[in-house]
């Protein structure tokens, strides 16, 4: 699994680039970055960029659920950029677990996703 996090141009936006299958260890890497943004800015916006993404293992799914419950109100927007039909469905699946606005963007719309997640 490859997970990279990088700060975007605005201070409350985190870009998370993933490929392969997410693991519990991956959550240990990027959750502290998200929580730091929440501490510093009150809310976070996330660009979740999936390339050759294969989902989560069970331990990572549990970490994701815990994170979602803990930060239900702390995420403003989630832009999901992907390349597979099931990833589009994943955006709809996520909506009940967060107050965030969630949108899926095809890989060809990556710049639109960045603009949307960073827009006022």
ABEGO torsion letter per residue (X at the ends): XBBBBBBBABAABBBBBBBEBBBAAAAAAAAAAAAAAAAAAGBBBBBBBBBGBAEBBAAAAAAAAAAAAAAAAABABBBBBBABAAAAAAAAAAAAABABBBBBBBAAAAAAAAAAAABX
